[in-house]
């Protein structure tokens, strides 16, 4: 006969998984009815059937009959015991369980298998569910403390492992005798190697919180002073910005209040009649030469320029009063206003205009 071939390991994997699935306890979802039943079983130390005085295989009619009989005995009006209300409440709860076929079957399973133990999550859920707020806070604080200390230790061990690996790597390079370009850097790292301290009791979360609280209380005066300084600076900045805004608004208002330039109407110059006594017309001889005529014209023009360059007389108070009355007499918009005012004052238009500009600037 030929030699038997070994069974491959991969072929054994499905049967093993099926066997584990059969042996493993079935996971189920617990509802509120199951949790209430667990609590009732823990509260009543006796067997429910023994409590009613019936057999485990009793019918629903027998259970109902036993309940009515006990309810007459354990009713608070007839039972003078101190725990009468508790006993009657337990009787009603037991009857509610046993009269329902589904809940009765679950109770029978508990009698056979017992309550969920520490290997099932519902065990811890039931314990936490019965805790008060203070107990829950204490439990959460303990869990956080242990978790924090475990994280601190993991960080320490990780750094220790990194340093151990780097140290072995450097020793290996030294044994080979090779000199790399990073040898100086490695030597500097050896000198500046940070010493890692093991986590101590003061690294626990309560100690850390206590230290942080003490440092915070100690730094409160400085924090208050810094906050006050920041508030003063903020207030000064806000006041300065407000003053700048007011100054800018006043400047814009002054610019808007400036007298706008009014377009002057087209001046109609008056026509003056030249009197023979005041007019000076140079005469020349028609038989004179061109050079003589040019000399006469130069003399006449020079004399005229000297007359125009004579300084105008000063303005007296009477002249200013006369100017005011003339401005009222000839209001703005009057055609040839300034020519008429100059005529009233006996002065030139340029003289009156220069005085008006000087007064406006003042």
C-alpha positions in Angstrom: 0.0 0.0 0.0 1.1 3.5 -0.7 2.1 5.9 1.9 -0.8 8.1 3.1 -0.5 11.8 2.3 -0.6 14.3 5.2 -3.7 16.4 5.6 -3.0 20.0 4.8 -3.4 22.4 7.7 -5.7 24.7 5.8 -8.3 21.9 5.4 -8.4 21.6 9.2 -9.2 25.3 9.7 -13.0 25.3 8.9 -13.8 22.4 11.2 -11.9 24.0 14.0 -13.8 27.3 13.5 -17.1 25.5 13.5 -16.2 23.7 16.8 -15.2 26.9 18.4 -18.5 28.5 17.3 -20.4 25.7 18.9 -18.4 25.8 22.2 -18.5 29.5 22.5 -21.5 31.0 24.5 -24.1 32.6 22.3 -24.2 36.3 22.4 -27.6 37.9 22.8 -29.1 41.3 23.2 -30.5 42.0 26.7 -33.6 44.1 26.9 -35.2 46.0 29.8 -37.3 43.0 30.7 -34.3 40.9 31.2 -32.6 43.5 33.3 -35.7 43.8 35.5 -35.8 40.0 35.9 -32.1 39.9 36.9 -32.7 42.6 39.5 -35.8 40.8 40.9 -33.8 37.5 41.1 -31.1 39.3 43.1 -33.7 41.0 45.3 -35.7 37.8 46.2 -33.3 35.2 47.6 -35.9 32.4 47.4 -37.1 30.4 44.4 -40.2 32.0 42.8 -42.0 28.7 42.8 -41.2 28.1 46.4 -42.3 31.6 47.2 -45.8 30.8 45.7 -45.8 27.3 47.2 -46.2 25.5 43.8 -44.1 23.1 41.8 -41.9 24.2 38.9 -44.1 22.5 36.4 -47.3 24.0 37.8 -49.9 25.3 35.3 -50.9 28.9 34.9 -54.2 28.2 36.8 -52.3 26.8 39.8 -50.0 29.8 39.8 -53.0 32.2 39.7 -54.7 30.4 42.5 -51.5 30.5 44.7 -51.1 34.2 43.9 -54.7 35.0 45.0 -54.2 33.0 48.2 -51.0 34.8 49.1 -52.3 38.2 48.2 -55.0 37.9 50.8 -52.3 37.1 53.4 -49.5 39.5 52.4 -51.7 42.5 51.6 -50.6 45.6 53.6 -54.1 46.0 55.1 -54.0 42.6 56.6 -50.3 42.0 57.1 -49.0 44.0 60.1 -45.3 43.2 59.4 -43.0 46.1 58.8 -41.9 44.7 55.4 -45.5 44.1 54.3 -45.3 46.5 51.4 -42.0 45.0 50.2 -43.3 41.5 50.4 -46.5 42.3 48.6 -44.6 44.1 45.8 -42.3 41.1 45.4 -45.4 38.8 45.2 -46.9 40.9 42.4 -43.5 41.0 40.5 -43.1 37.2 40.8 -46.7 36.7 39.6 -46.0 39.0 36.6 -43.0 36.9 35.7 -44.6 33.4 36.1 -47.9 34.2 34.3 -46.0 35.2 31.1 -44.8 32.1 29.3 -41.8 33.9 27.7 -40.6 35.5 30.9 -41.2 32.2 32.8 -39.0 30.4 30.3 -36.2 33.0 30.9 -36.5 32.5 34.6 -36.2 28.8 34.2 -33.0 29.4 32.1 -31.6 31.5 35.0 -32.4 28.7 37.5 -30.3 26.4 35.2 -27.5 28.6 34.1 -27.5 31.3 36.8 -27.2 35.1 36.4 -24.6 36.6 33.9 -21.2 36.6 35.5 -18.2 38.9 35.1 -17.3 37.4 31.7 -20.4 39.1 30.2 -20.7 42.9 29.6 -24.2 43.0 31.0 -22.7 42.1 34.4 -20.9 45.5 34.5 -23.7 47.4 32.9 -26.0 46.3 35.7 -23.5 47.3 38.4 -23.0 50.8 36.8 -26.8 51.2 36.3 -27.3 51.0 40.0 -24.6 53.5 40.9 -25.4 57.1 42.0 -23.9 60.1 40.4 -21.2 60.5 43.0 -20.2 56.8 42.6 -20.1 57.2 38.8 -17.9 60.3 39.1 -15.5 58.5 41.4 -15.3 55.4 39.1 -14.7 57.6 36.1 -11.9 59.5 37.9 -10.3 56.2 38.9 -10.4 55.0 35.3 -8.9 58.2 34.0 -6.1 58.1 36.7 -5.2 54.6 35.8 -5.3 55.3 32.1 -3.2 58.4 32.4 -0.5 56.6 34.5 -0.5 53.8 31.9 0.0 56.3 29.1 2.9 57.9 31.0 4.6 54.5 31.4 4.1 53.7 27.8 5.8 56.9 26.7 8.7 56.2 29.1 9.1 52.6 27.8 8.9 53.8 24.2 11.7 56.3 24.7 13.8 53.8 26.5 13.4 51.3 23.7 14.3 54.0 21.1 17.5 54.9 23.1 18.4 51.2 23.4 18.1 50.6 19.7 20.0 53.8 18.8 22.8 52.8 21.3 23.1 49.4 19.8 23.3 50.9 16.4 26.1 53.2 17.4 28.0 50.4 19.1 27.7 48.3 15.9 29.1 51.1 13.8 32.0 51.5 16.2 32.8 47.8 16.1 33.0 47.8 12.3 35.6 50.6 12.5 34.0 52.6 9.7 34.1 56.4 10.1 31.0 58.0 8.7 30.3 61.7 8.2 27.8 61.5 11.0 30.3 60.4 13.7 30.6 63.8 15.2 26.8 64.2 15.4 26.5 60.8 17.1 29.2 61.8 19.6 27.3 65.0 20.4 24.1 63.0 20.8 25.9 60.7 23.3 27.0 63.7 25.4 23.6 65.4 25.2 21.6 62.3 25.8 18.6 63.2 28.0 18.1 61.2 31.1 14.6 59.9 31.3 13.1 59.5 34.8 10.7 56.8 35.6 7.1 57.8 36.3 6.7 58.5 40.0 3.7 59.0 42.3 3.6 62.7 41.5 2.9 61.9 37.9 -0.5 60.6 38.8 -3.5 62.5 37.5 -4.7 63.8 40.9 -1.2 65.1 41.8 -0.9 66.7 38.4 -4.3 68.4 38.8 -3.3 69.5 42.4 0.0 71.0 41.1 -1.8 72.7 38.3 -4.4 74.2 40.6 -1.7 75.5 43.0 0.3 77.1 40.2 -2.9 78.7 38.8 -3.8 80.2 42.2 -0.3 81.5 42.6 -0.3 83.1 39.1 -3.8 84.7 39.5 -2.4 88.2 40.6 -0.1 88.4 37.6 -2.9 87.2 35.3 -5.2 89.8 36.7 -2.6 92.5 36.3 -2.0 91.4 32.7 -5.7 91.4 31.9 -6.1 94.9 33.5 -3.2 96.2 31.4 -4.7 94.7 28.2 -8.0 96.4 29.1 -6.4 99.8 29.6 -4.5 99.5 26.3 -7.7 98.5 24.6 -9.6 101.4 26.1 -6.8 103.9 25.1 -6.8 102.5 21.6 -10.6 102.8 21.3 -10.5 106.4 22.7 -7.8 107.4 20.2 -9.7 105.9 17.3 -12.8 107.8 18.4 -10.9 111.1 18.6 -9.3 110.5 15.2 -12.8 109.8 13.8 -14.2 113.0 15.3 -11.2 115.1 14.0 -11.7 113.6 10.5 -15.4 114.4 10.6 -14.7 118.0 11.8 -12.2 118.5 9.0 -14.7 117.2 6.4 -17.3 119.5 7.8 -15.0 122.5 7.6 -14.1 121.7 4.0 -17.8 121.4 3.1 -18.6 124.8 4.8 -16.1 126.7 2.7 -17.8 129.2 0.5 -18.2 127.8 -2.9 -16.9 129.7 -5.9 -19.7 131.4 -7.6 -19.3 131.9 -11.3 -19.1 135.6 -12.0 -21.6 137.0 -14.4 -20.3 138.5 -17.5 -19.3 142.1 -16.7 -20.8 144.8 -18.7 -18.3 147.6 -18.7 -19.8 151.1 -18.6 -19.1 153.4 -21.4 -17.5 156.6 -20.3 -17.5 159.8 -22.3 -14.0 161.2 -22.7 -14.0 164.9 -21.8 -11.9 167.1 -23.9 -10.4 168.7 -20.7 -9.2 165.3 -19.3 -8.2 163.6 -22.5 -4.7 163.9 -23.7 -4.2 163.2 -27.4 -0.7 163.6 -28.6 -0.4 165.6 -31.7 2.4 165.4 -34.2 3.4 167.2 -37.3 2.5 165.3 -40.4 5.6 166.6 -42.0 7.8 165.2 -39.3 10.1 162.3 -39.9 9.5 158.8 -38.6 12.2 159.0 -36.0 10.6 162.1 -34.5 7.2 160.5 -34.4 8.7 157.4 -32.6 10.3 159.6 -30.0 7.0 161.4 -29.3 5.2 158.0 -28.9 7.8 156.7 -26.5 7.5 159.8 -24.3 3.7 159.5 -24.2 3.7 155.8 -23.3 6.3 156.3 -20.6 4.3 159.1 -19.0 1.1 156.9 -19.1 2.9 153.9 -17.4 4.2 156.1 -14.6 0.6 157.4 -14.0 -0.8 153.9 -13.8 2.0 152.7 -11.4 1.1 155.4 -8.9 0.1 153.8 -5.6 -3.6 153.8 -4.7 -4.6 155.8 -1.6 -5.1 154.0 1.7 -8.5 152.8 2.8 -10.0 154.9 5.6 -12.9 153.9 7.9 -15.2 156.2 5.9 -14.1 154.4 2.7 -14.9 151.0 4.3 -18.3 152.2 5.4 -19.0 153.6 1.9 -17.9 150.2 0.5 -20.3 148.4 2.8 -23.2 150.6 1.8 -22.4 150.2 -1.9 -22.3 146.4 -1.5 -25.8 146.6 0.1 -26.9 148.9 -2.7 -25.6 146.6 -5.4 -26.2 143.0 -4.1 -24.8 139.9 -5.6 -26.0 139.1 -9.1 -26.2 142.7 -10.1 -24.7 143.1 -13.6 -21.4 145.0 -13.5 -21.6 145.1 -9.7 -18.0 145.8 -8.9 -17.7 148.4 -11.7 -20.6 150.3 -10.2 -19.2 150.0 -6.7 -15.8 151.3 -7.9 -17.6 154.1 -9.6 -19.4 155.0 -6.4 -16.1 155.0 -4.4 -14.2 156.8 -7.1 -11.6 154.0 -7.2 -10.5 151.5 -9.8 -12.1 148.0 -10.1 -8.7 146.4 -9.4 -8.3 148.4 -6.1 -11.8 147.4 -4.9 -11.2 143.7 -5.9 -7.9 143.5 -4.1 -9.5 144.8 -0.9 -12.4 142.3 -1.2 -9.9 139.4 -1.5 -7.9 140.7 1.5 -11.1 140.9 3.6 -12.2 137.4 2.5 -8.8 135.9 3.5 -9.0 137.5 6.9 
